[in-house]
């Protein structure tokens, strides 16, 4: 379900490095010198974390990087962090105002192809297909040629379907589906815009990447708050 036209892989450029560094410095939740700590376990390695604890807790970190700013190639993601992230999304994504608005748009007569992540109808098989490389500017649409899983639909009206829960670092053009590495997972919505079984039965995409050419982990304020709370709770148990 996450198919896109593949683009040739590109080596990070100096402009890309500046953009990633700008993203980190402009993100009050991941600030160099406060949320990026030297990794005492390895030479020329840093720990990227959402918690201000010093020394940092590697088990709860986003991951480690041998480059500053981190790049998609330099970051080694922490599987436990990703597990906590998916747990938070499974429990709370259906209550996120941003996600709720997508569900309501799907049920409307004109809200089929959601620019915030895309819509999937029941007859479409949920499949995952990674693209190689990362798209250029112009939003998640890259050169505009990428396909969307729900293109061609006039609206969810009366049918329901699925909506993506996507990273906000690179919102797709209207009517386009987010890139696979920007998609956390999906939620099921009924014909009235309500989440099936009240929670939407969240399913992880398995394709999400914490860092891409467009930046690092962009959650809504609601979901970021829930994630921080979950990490702090885990911290108490260590």
N, C-alpha and C positions, 0 to 999 in steps of 0.2 A: 504493500500500500504506500510505501515511501519512495516510489520510483521517481527518478529525476534524470535528465539528460546529463551524462557524465562530462565533466570538464577535465582537461589535462592538469595534472598535479603541478603546482608551482612552488618553487623554493621561496621562503619568506624573504622579503626585501627590506631595505632600510626603512622605507615608508611604512611597511607593515609593522616593523618593530616600534616605530614611533606611535603608530595607531594603538597597538596593544598596550604600550606604556601609558599613553594618554587614557586608555580605558581603565587601567588599574588605578592611576592617580586620580581619576575623576570619580572613582567608585569609593564612597565613604566606607564601604564594608570590606574592601580589600585594598589596603593602603601600604605601599612600600615602606618598610621600616617598622610597621606596626603589625600588619597581618601577613608579612612575608619575612620569615626568620631564617637565619643561617642554619643549615642542617648539620648538627654536630656529628652525625653518623657518617658523613661522606664529605669529601673535598669538593669544593665548587658546586655545592648543592644547596637549594633553599626549599623551605617548607611553606607552601601556600595554604592559608587557613582562614576561616571565617570567624574564629575565636581569638580574642585578644590575649589569651593566657600566655604567659612567658615564664619558663620556656614553653614552646608549643607542644601540643600533644599529637604526635605523628598519626596515631590511630584514628583521630578525628579530623585530620587535615584533608584538604581537597586533593593534595598530592605533592609531589616534589618536582623541582625543575632545576636544570643545570644552566639555564639562561635567564637573564633579567633584561627585558620583560620575558615572561614565559611564552612559548609558542606551542602550536599543536604538536610539534615534534619533540619539544623538550620536556613537556609535562608527562610525568608518570602518574596516572590517576590512582586514587586510593579506592579500592573496591568497597571498603566498609563505608566510606563517605557516600558513594553512589547508592549503596544499599539503604542508608539512612535517608538520603534524598528521595528515593523511590517510595520508601515507607511514608514519608511526610506527604508526598504527592497523592499516594493512595488514600490517605486518611483525610486530607484537607483540600485537594484541588477542586472538588465539586462545590466548595464553599467560597472559593476565590471569586470576588466580584467580577474580575476580568474574564474568568472562565464561564461564569454564569451568563454573562452577556453574550458569549459565543453560543451557548446552548439556546438562548432565547432567539438569537438571530437565525439559527438553524431551523427553528420551528416556524418562523415567520414566512410570509409568502415571497420575500425578496432576499432572504439571508443565506442563500445556499453556500456560495464559495467564500468562506471567511478569510479575509486577509490576515487575520491573526493566527492562522494555523491550518486552515483547511477543514473540509468536511468529508466524511466517508459514509456512503450509503450502505445499507445492509447487504446488498447483492455483491458488493465489492469485497474481494478477498483481502484479508489483512496480511500483507507480506512486507518484508523489510529488504530493501536493496540499497546498499551503501554506494555513494558516488565516490569517485577518486578525485582528490584535490578539493579546492574550495572556490566557490564562485566569487566573482568580482562584485563591483558596486551595484547600485540600483536595487537595493533591498535583496531579499532572498531570491528574487527572480533572476539575479545575475544578469545575463544578457537578454533575459526576457523569454528565452526559448524553453525553459524548463516546464515540464508538464505538471499539472495538479491532479490529485487523485479524484477530485470531484468536479473537474471542469466539465462544462456542458450542462450542468444542472441549473434549473431555474429557481430552486429553493428547496429547503427541507420540508416546506409546508405539507403537513399531514402524514409524513413518512418517518420522521426521526432519522437517526443514523449515528455517526460518531464525529466527535470533534477532537482536534489535537490540543494537547497542553504543551505549549512551546516556549522556548527560551525567548526573552524579549530583546536580546541583543541585536537581532537582525529580523525585524518584522517583515514578512513577505509582502509583495505587492498584492493589491486586492484581487481576489480570485485565484491566488496561487497558494500552493502548499509550502510550508516551511521546509528547509533542507532537512534531510534525515538527522544530521548531527545537531540540529536545533530542536528536535522533537523529543520531549520527555516521554510522552505516551499518549493514550487516547481514552476518552470517556464516552459511554453510550448514552444517547439522549432519545427520549420518546417523542412522539408526534406533537406533544404539547410543550416541548422545551424543558421538560423535567428530566432529571437524571434517573436512569433505570435503576431500580432497587435503592433509590435515594442517594446512592454514592457514585453511580455511573460505572461501576465495575472497572476501575482503572487498570489499564494494561500498559506496562512499560514497553517502549519501542525497541529497546536494546541497541539503538543506534546513536544515542545522545553522546556528545563529547563536551566536556567542561570548557575547554578552550578551542576556539576556531579562529580563523582570520578576522572574524568580526568582534571578538572580545571574549570575556570570561564570565560565565555563569550569571545570566540576567533574569532574576526572579522578580515577580511582582512584590510590592511591599508586604502584602498579606502572606504569601508563601515564604518569603525570606524570613519573616518574623517567626513563622512556624518551624522553619528549618533551624534557625538559631536556637530556639527553645529546645528542640529535640537534641541538638548537639550539646547544649549545656546540661541537659538531663543525663546524657551519656557520660559527660565529663564527671558528674557526681559519682558515677558507678565505677570509675577507674581508680 
